[in-house]
Amino acid sequence: MVILKGNCFGCHNVEKKKGGLLLTSRSDVLKGSKNGPVLIPGKADQSKILKVLASDSDPHMPPKKQLSDKQIATLQTWIENGADWDEKALASFGTETPLDKLGPLPQSYGPVLALALSPDGKRLAVARGGEIALYDTANTNRASIAQLREHRDAVQSVAWNSAENLLASGSYREVAIWNTESWKLEQRLTNELTGRITSLAFSPDGASLFGADAMVTKSGVVRVWQTKDWKLKSSWEAHRDAIMSLDVSHDGKLLATASTDKQVKIWSLSSLSNQVEVAKFEGHMGHVLGAGFSPDDSMLATVGADKVLNLWDTKTKEQKITLPKHPAPLTAVAWAANGKSLVSACEDGAVRVYTDFKAHSGKEQSEGAQMRALPATDDLLYSVAISSDGKTIYAGTHDGAVYVWNSDGKLKWKLPPQTPRFATLEAAE
C-alpha cells in the first residue's frame, strides 16, 4: 500500500487518470486501463503493472524513477498472494505528528528553505532551520537586525506584507505573523492546519494571506486568512498531493498553485467563497517545485524536479517557452520587479538568469530565452530572490549559507551557515 501510494497515486488518480488507469482502489486496479487488465491476483508473471517496473521496460513506471529490487519484490509477493487491499494502511500512511508532540530540531539542521526580500528591497528574510534572520541589505557591516525563534519545526515559507508592516512565516501546522517594526510575534495561526505550510503569499492589497497546507501523497489545501482579524476566510483542496509553491497575480485576480502531482493550476479569485479553476497545466514530468507570475501577469514561470523551466501564457493558457537544458532539478524561481529578468535555483548549486523572453518556434525550445548560469556554489540550492532592478541576486543552500551576487555574476557577500546564532555576512574575496 505504501509503495503504491507513494509512487503511483500521483498520476493514476481520479483527477489525472493517466493512460485511463486508476490505482486508488482495488476495484479500479482490477478494471485495468484502456489497454486491458494490468493486475491479475495470484498471477504476478501475467500482471502488466509489474512488468513496467523493470529498468529496461518501455514504457517504464514510474516515468522518472526506478523502484528498488526490494520494492518490486514486495509488489510481486503482494500480487501472488491475491493483491489484498488494506484501506487502514493507506489511511495511516503519511499520518502527521501533532504539533505539540514535536521534538526539537537538531542544532546542526539549518537549510535555507525560504528567502524573501521586502517590497522595497531594504530587508532580507532568511529562513534557516526553525529560525528566521532579518538583514538590512544596505547595512555595510551586514549584521542581522533580528532573529525570530518561535517555530517548532523547519520554516518552509516567508512572505512580506508592506502595507501592514507584517512578515508571515510558515512551518509545520502553523503560521506566525510578525510585526516588522518591533519584530514581536503578533499572531500564531494553527486552527485546521494539517501539514507543512510550504508557501505563503499576501494579496496585493494586503487584505488576505494565502497559504499552502501540504500533506505529501494526501492533499494540497489552500488556506486564506483575512488580515484584519486573522480569521480563516476560505479553504479548498486544490490538488490531491502536496502544493509546493503558490503565487498571487499582481492584479490580485489569479492564484497559481504548483504541486508534486506534476500539475500547475490557476484559480480565479473573483470570489473566494466559490473557487474556480480557470487553467490546468500538465507540461511537467516531475514534481513542480516553484511558480511565479511575471510583474505584468502575462506569464507564469514554473520549475520542477524534471529539470525544466516552463513559461505559460496566462491569457491563452498555452505553454509559451520551455527551457529543458538544466543538469539537475530546479527548486525555486523568482522574477525581478522590472520584468526583464527571471532567476532559478538548482540542485547543481547554480543560480541561472533568464532574459530576452520570446515564444519559441517549436524547432528549438531553448531559444525561448537567454540563459546564463552564475558561478556555482558547492551545495544544492533551495531558495532564490532577486532585487526589483535585477542587479542583486540571493540564494540559500542546503548547508545554511546564503550567497549574494551582482547580476554580472560577481560574488558580493556570503552569509555563512551558522546555527543557532547568526553572525555578520562575510565579504567575498
C-alpha positions as MATLAB code, in Angstrom:
seq = 'MVILKGNCFGCHNVEKKKGGLLLTSRSDVLKGSKNGPVLIPGKADQSKILKVLASDSDPHMPPKKQLSDKQIATLQTWIENGADWDEKALASFGTETPLDKLGPLPQSYGPVLALALSPDGKRLAVARGGEIALYDTANTNRASIAQLREHRDAVQSVAWNSAENLLASGSYREVAIWNTESWKLEQRLTNELTGRITSLAFSPDGASLFGADAMVTKSGVVRVWQTKDWKLKSSWEAHRDAIMSLDVSHDGKLLATASTDKQVKIWSLSSLSNQVEVAKFEGHMGHVLGAGFSPDDSMLATVGADKVLNLWDTKTKEQKITLPKHPAPLTAVAWAANGKSLVSACEDGAVRVYTDFKAHSGKEQSEGAQMRALPATDDLLYSVAISSDGKTIYAGTHDGAVYVWNSDGKLKWKLPPQTPRFATLEAAE';
ca = [
       0.000    0.000    0.000;
       2.802    2.417    0.873;
       4.665    1.657   -2.370;
       1.551    2.174   -4.473;
       0.531    5.384   -2.753;
       3.999    6.883   -2.751;
       4.820    6.066   -6.369;
       1.610    5.517   -8.362;
      -1.294    7.522   -6.950;
       0.179   10.829   -8.124;
      -0.549   10.008  -11.795;
      -3.268    7.358  -11.599;
      -5.942    9.102   -9.556;
      -9.461   10.325  -10.269;
      -8.213   13.737  -11.357;
      -5.403   12.689  -13.700;
      -6.122    9.057  -14.682;
      -3.034    8.703  -16.876;
      -3.465    6.078  -19.592;
      -7.067    5.622  -18.471;
      -5.817    3.796  -15.384;
      -6.961    4.334  -11.800;
      -4.948    2.784   -8.973;
      -6.559    4.333   -5.913;
      -8.864    1.400   -5.114;
      -8.788   -2.375   -5.633;
     -11.820   -2.311   -7.920;
     -10.192    0.331  -10.110;
      -6.922   -1.618  -10.262;
      -8.762   -4.738  -11.383;
     -10.662   -2.787  -14.072;
      -7.330   -2.015  -15.702;
      -6.593    0.635  -18.313;
      -7.831    1.420  -21.792;
      -5.408   -1.275  -22.978;
      -6.811   -4.020  -20.758;
      -6.050   -5.608  -17.372;
      -2.891   -4.544  -15.558;
      -3.094   -6.780  -12.484;
      -4.257  -10.387  -12.150;
      -4.414  -11.511   -8.497;
      -2.302  -14.600   -7.909;
      -0.505  -14.222  -11.256;
       2.394  -11.820  -10.970;
       4.002  -13.080  -14.175;
       0.892  -12.044  -16.139;
       0.433   -8.652  -14.450;
       1.490   -5.707  -16.640;
       1.771   -3.450  -13.600;
       4.790   -5.473  -12.509;
       6.400   -5.728  -15.961;
       6.596   -1.940  -16.478;
       8.672   -1.612  -13.287;
      11.699   -3.328  -14.884;
      14.575   -0.931  -15.541;
      14.609   -1.738  -19.291;
      10.839   -1.580  -19.734;
       9.310    0.722  -22.355;
       7.081    2.301  -21.206;
       8.688    2.456  -17.782;
       6.930    3.216  -14.494;
       7.341    5.392  -12.542;
       8.427    7.573  -15.519;
      11.279    9.392  -13.757;
      12.195    6.886  -11.074;
      13.332    3.281  -10.639;
      11.854    1.268   -7.785;
      14.321   -0.760   -5.761;
      14.570   -4.538   -6.141;
      13.078   -4.869   -2.659;
      10.053   -2.740   -3.557;
       9.437   -4.712   -6.764;
       9.759   -7.997   -4.859;
       7.247   -6.731   -2.296;
       4.715   -5.922   -5.027;
       5.322   -9.288   -6.675;
       4.643  -11.137   -3.414;
       1.542   -9.000   -2.829;
       0.129   -9.895   -6.259;
       0.954  -13.585   -5.848;
      -0.874  -13.602   -2.521;
      -4.039  -12.184   -4.082;
      -3.416   -8.392   -4.005;
      -5.486   -7.782   -0.875;
      -6.338   -4.118   -0.352;
      -5.582   -2.515    3.032;
      -7.505    0.762    3.448;
      -6.259    1.122    7.022;
      -2.640    1.086    5.845;
      -3.433    3.672    3.179;
      -5.123    5.940    5.695;
      -2.261    5.699    8.182;
       0.473    6.296    5.594;
       1.703    9.866    5.955;
      -0.125   10.499    9.223;
       1.289   13.677   10.720;
       2.560   14.150   14.270;
       0.555   16.608   16.432;
       2.299   19.980   16.689;
       2.644   19.796   20.468;
       4.358   16.391   20.187;
       7.249   17.606   18.054;
      10.750   17.169   19.416;
      13.414   19.854   18.965;
      15.195   20.164   15.645;
      18.877   19.163   15.691;
      21.016   22.282   16.079;
      23.036   21.204   13.057;
      19.924   21.233   10.839;
      19.675   24.596    9.115;
      18.879   24.529    5.371;
      17.699   27.832    3.908;
      14.318   26.622    2.639;
      12.969   30.130    2.008;
      14.206   33.650    1.232;
      12.161   36.819    0.809;
      13.086   40.424    0.036;
      10.844   43.152    1.390;
       8.988   45.011   -1.398;
      11.344   47.998   -1.046;
      14.361   45.690   -1.237;
      15.821   47.020    2.009;
      15.419   43.882    4.140;
      16.043   40.205    3.535;
      14.314   37.435    5.498;
      16.314   34.192    5.707;
      14.547   31.048    6.942;
      17.207   28.691    8.247;
      16.066   25.565   10.074;
      13.479   26.614   12.653;
      14.614   30.249   12.780;
      14.349   33.401   10.688;
      17.116   36.007   10.446;
      16.476   39.523    9.138;
      19.090   41.678    7.394;
      19.307   45.272    6.274;
      20.590   44.913    2.713;
      22.144   48.397    2.778;
      23.967   47.968    6.095;
      27.696   47.966    5.443;
      28.539   45.587    8.291;
      25.747   43.179    7.191;
      24.769   42.310   10.759;
      21.390   40.716   11.336;
      18.820   43.125   12.718;
      16.598   40.447   14.273;
      16.335   36.705   14.871;
      12.887   35.148   15.165;
      12.742   31.843   17.036;
       9.133   30.846   17.703;
       8.713   27.920   15.289;
       8.962   24.323   16.471;
       9.871   22.855   13.082;
      11.710   23.927    9.926;
      10.458   27.198    8.436;
       9.308   26.408    4.898;
       7.994   29.789    3.737;
       8.151   33.547    4.346;
       6.183   36.457    2.875;
       6.108   40.248    3.385;
       3.061   42.487    3.709;
       4.465   46.001    3.485;
       1.027   47.604    3.695;
       0.606   46.423    7.282;
       4.258   46.127    8.381;
       3.944   42.364    8.676;
       6.030   39.296    7.925;
       4.426   35.846    7.738;
       6.368   32.614    8.213;
       5.113   29.080    7.699;
       6.249   25.867    9.344;
       4.675   22.567   10.348;
       0.977   23.118   11.122;
       1.458   26.783   11.989;
       1.839   30.262   10.526;
       3.470   33.030   12.557;
       2.698   36.704   11.957;
       5.437   39.172   12.960;
       5.402   42.955   13.391;
       8.260   44.223   11.217;
       8.848   47.305   13.375;
       9.101   45.640   16.791;
       9.793   42.093   15.482;
       7.309   40.794   18.036;
       5.047   37.837   17.366;
       1.554   39.234   16.739;
      -0.380   36.100   15.848;
       0.036   32.354   15.595;
      -2.327   30.551   13.212;
      -2.782   26.831   13.863;
      -6.502   26.008   13.616;
      -7.386   23.466   10.909;
      -3.807   23.221    9.614;
      -2.864   19.634    8.820;
       0.559   19.666    7.135;
       3.563   21.804    6.316;
       2.992   25.372    5.169;
       5.214   25.166    2.122;
       4.333   28.531    0.578;
       2.811   31.864    1.617;
       1.713   34.955   -0.320;
      -0.156   38.126    0.613;
      -2.719   39.607   -1.757;
      -1.556   42.876   -3.397;
      -3.919   44.923   -1.214;
      -2.624   43.184    1.923;
      -6.121   42.138    2.983;
      -5.586   38.386    2.583;
      -2.870   35.841    3.276;
      -2.743   32.681    1.143;
      -1.011   29.557    2.434;
      -0.293   26.097    1.003;
      -1.123   23.414    3.574;
       0.757   20.411    2.196;
       0.483   16.717    3.018;
       2.607   14.582    0.709;
       0.598   11.963   -1.261;
      -2.578   13.031    0.558;
      -3.656   16.603   -0.225;
      -2.701   20.132   -1.135;
      -5.052   22.604    0.509;
      -5.143   26.367    0.008;
      -5.945   28.347    3.161;
      -6.916   32.025    3.059;
      -6.936   34.322    6.111;
      -8.228   37.877    6.278;
      -5.521   40.019    7.846;
      -7.851   42.386    9.712;
      -8.709   39.709   12.296;
      -6.805   36.600   11.071;
      -9.966   34.577   10.685;
      -9.869   31.743    8.170;
     -11.762   33.146    5.232;
     -11.670   30.227    2.822;
     -10.119   26.814    2.264;
     -10.204   24.259   -0.539;
      -8.346   21.206   -1.799;
      -6.542   22.452   -4.905;
      -4.516   19.266   -5.509;
      -4.585   15.644   -4.358;
      -0.890   15.896   -3.476;
       1.272   18.483   -1.752;
       1.351   22.054   -3.049;
       4.999   23.162   -3.142;
       4.507   26.746   -4.308;
       1.750   29.301   -4.769;
       1.654   32.884   -6.018;
      -0.937   35.643   -6.332;
      -1.012   37.720   -9.520;
      -0.084   41.384   -9.168;
      -3.589   42.491  -10.098;
      -4.988   40.216   -7.371;
      -7.269   38.329   -9.756;
      -5.481   34.969  -10.000;
      -3.816   32.383   -7.780;
      -1.313   29.833   -9.127;
      -0.622   26.541   -7.345;
       2.182   24.094   -8.193;
       2.154   20.551   -6.855;
       4.036   17.291   -6.543;
       1.227   15.800   -8.650;
       3.106   17.366  -11.634;
       0.294   19.834  -12.230;
       0.066   23.612  -12.152;
      -3.336   25.241  -11.719;
      -4.628   28.792  -11.951;
      -7.612   29.823   -9.852;
      -9.884   32.842  -10.195;
     -10.004   35.000   -7.062;
     -13.143   36.856   -8.062;
     -14.944   35.028   -5.278;
     -13.092   33.231   -2.505;
     -16.306   31.554   -1.424;
     -16.588   29.828   -4.819;
     -13.163   28.817   -6.127;
     -12.997   28.404   -9.891;
     -10.164   26.585  -11.619;
      -9.527   28.508  -14.850;
      -6.462   26.618  -16.129;
      -4.557   23.390  -15.607;
      -1.030   22.926  -16.987;
       0.432   19.440  -17.310;
       3.724   20.130  -19.091;
       5.999   18.972  -16.251;
       7.102   15.343  -15.912;
       8.099   15.619  -12.259;
       7.191   17.447   -9.063;
       6.573   21.144   -9.692;
       8.553   22.976   -7.015;
       8.278   26.672   -7.864;
       5.883   29.107   -9.538;
       5.708   32.862  -10.017;
       3.726   35.418  -12.043;
       5.663   37.924  -14.144;
       5.248   41.534  -12.962;
       2.731   42.280  -15.715;
       0.946   38.953  -15.059;
       1.234   37.957  -18.724;
       3.321   34.872  -17.919;
       3.591   32.265  -15.191;
       7.014   30.690  -14.660;
       7.197   27.169  -13.215;
      10.160   24.921  -12.368;
      10.434   21.357  -11.182;
      12.188   18.099  -10.479;
      12.104   17.283  -14.198;
      14.898   19.883  -14.699;
      12.624   22.080  -16.812;
      11.567   25.731  -16.643;
       8.260   26.482  -18.344;
       6.679   29.828  -19.132;
       2.897   29.798  -19.610;
       0.785   32.489  -21.277;
      -1.823   33.431  -18.659;
      -4.300   34.707  -21.271;
      -4.187   31.946  -23.886;
      -3.375   29.283  -21.235;
      -0.705   27.887  -23.554;
       2.886   26.836  -22.978;
       4.887   29.784  -24.301;
       8.534   28.905  -23.615;
      10.234   25.717  -22.431;
      13.831   25.583  -21.214;
      14.718   21.909  -20.644;
      18.507   22.041  -20.627;
      19.258   22.006  -16.908;
      21.608   19.476  -15.272;
      19.581   18.938  -12.085;
      16.141   19.598  -10.545;
      15.095   23.248  -10.268;
      13.835   24.108   -6.785;
      12.703   27.759   -6.876;
      12.057   30.677   -9.214;
      11.742   34.472   -8.804;
      11.096   37.465  -11.089;
      12.746   40.873  -10.910;
      10.072   43.536  -10.410;
      11.099   45.258  -13.656;
      10.125   42.096  -15.551;
      13.367   41.993  -17.515;
      14.913   39.004  -15.774;
      13.965   35.757  -14.047;
      16.144   33.589  -11.795;
      16.015   29.946  -10.773;
      17.719   27.875   -8.066;
      19.064   24.460   -8.977;
      20.284   21.389   -7.125;
      23.589   21.607   -9.020;
      24.392   24.659   -6.876;
      23.958   27.263   -9.608;
      21.568   30.181   -9.992;
      20.533   30.799  -13.593;
      19.403   34.133  -15.007;
      16.953   34.270  -17.932;
      16.401   37.313  -20.155;
      15.118   38.234  -23.632;
      11.924   36.177  -23.454;
      10.238   35.283  -26.721;
       7.929   32.485  -27.796;
       9.813   29.542  -29.301;
       9.305   28.400  -32.864;
       8.896   24.755  -31.885;
      12.168   23.758  -33.511;
      14.500   24.613  -30.657;
      12.693   25.384  -27.436;
      15.791   26.563  -25.586;
      15.810   29.638  -27.867;
      12.792   30.954  -25.973;
      15.051   32.959  -23.637;
      18.684   33.715  -22.996;
      20.006   31.607  -20.104;
      23.176   32.327  -18.114;
      24.492   30.441  -15.074;
      26.180   32.304  -12.224;
      29.300   30.738  -10.644;
      28.120   27.579   -8.876;
      28.202   27.071   -5.141;
      29.395   23.771   -3.676;
      25.934   22.855   -2.333;
      22.425   22.412   -3.667;
      20.138   25.455   -3.643;
      16.617   25.566   -2.156;
      15.636   29.233   -2.453;
      16.271   32.331   -4.540;
      15.368   36.045   -4.551;
      16.206   38.984   -6.806;
      16.111   42.750   -6.290;
      13.492   44.792   -8.151;
      16.067   46.168  -10.598;
      17.553   42.725  -11.192;
      21.028   43.809  -10.107;
      21.350   41.732   -6.907;
      20.588   38.016   -6.553;
      20.317   35.954   -3.356;
      20.277   32.164   -2.977;
      20.049   29.820    0.032;
      21.802   26.452    0.291;
      21.233   23.109    1.964;
      24.044   23.682    4.462;
      22.598   27.058    5.550;
      24.711   29.532    3.597;
      23.308   32.484    1.629;
      25.156   33.770   -1.429;
      24.737   37.278   -2.805;
      25.819   38.113   -6.365;
      25.807   41.088   -8.693;
      23.831   40.457  -11.869;
      27.151   40.082  -13.718;
      27.951   37.042  -11.563;
      30.425   38.596   -9.146;
      30.010   37.264   -5.602;
      29.441   40.223   -3.265;
      28.785   38.525    0.057;
      28.310   35.162    1.665;
      26.311   34.569    4.811;
      27.953   31.504    6.404;
      25.914   28.579    7.761;
      25.924   29.325   11.469;
      23.381   27.931   13.931;
      21.795   28.666   16.288;
      23.286   32.189   16.243;
      23.610   34.296   13.099;
      26.808   36.248   12.574;
      27.642   39.004   10.127;
      27.934   38.483    6.418;
      31.443   37.780    5.233;
      32.739   39.880    2.364;
      33.685   37.769   -0.638;
      37.341   37.751   -1.510;
];
